[in-house]
Amino acid sequence: MDKILEFKNVNAGYGKEQILNNLSFYVEKGQVFGIIGPNGSGKTTMFNTLLGQIKPSAGTILFDGADITRASANARCRMGLGRTFQVPRPFESMSLYENVLTAAVHGGSQSEHAARDTALECLKMAGLYDKRESRAGELTLLERKRLEIARALGTRPTLLLLDEVAAGLTELEVAEMMELVAQLKANHYTIIWIEHIIETMVGSTDYLMCMAQGSCAVQGKPRSVIESKEVQRLYLGVDDDE
């Protein structure tokens, strides 16, 4: 077992409001690690804490063997943490190529020469190479989400954080997104994927955690987690007595 990420008893929140409560889990290299949970359970706060946008009040975060609990957001990005956002916000007047190039230069600290190759490679991986000269403002929702992934890949992450990249997509588009995640895994990316669409979590993840009230409610193999009483009650709203 080779861990790339470990949360150890982490507490974090916004001001006096504590969201994460003694959160502990770990992710192994090469995994697609899924996270589900009701709204307000702390999923996005966990991402923000992992990325250094929120400093924990207690606990330890280890990334690839290094203690990053107090590291800056910039340092974490350069160490190999990359993320997408729930609502894609590309530079709409810029081309897709320019969007990813910007990520590679400023997020990945690459020279402009090296970043050019990186940008094209990431666009190919995200299925957007043929649209590389199109303006980002002209994209469909699925294409915007693909661009969001390409921009994250441009920072050259070893751990890629996907935040509801399937949300709002049609059934066929969700299947396309699942295929893209499978391709990323085949290219040796380790992925943490937050999503509400159960199909993606059962069909695309190796391990699944359900969060509730800022901590881990249950974790394990995806099917067993989805079928557990805890998830039926906390996430799917099914009563124990039903």
Buried (B, 14 or more C-beta within 10 A) or exposed (E): EEBBBBBBBBBBBEEEEBBBBBBBBBBBBEBBBBBBBBEEBBBBBBBBBBBBEBEBEBBBBBBBEEEBBEBEEEEBBBBBBBBBBBEBEBBEEBBBBBBBBBBBBBBBBBEEEBBBEBBBBBBEBBBBBEBBEBBBEEBEEBBBBBBBBBBBBBBBBBBBBBBBBBBBBEEEBBBBBBEBBEEBBEEEBBBBBBBBBBEBBBBBBBBBBBBBBBBBBBBEEBEEBBEBEBBBBBBEEEEEEE
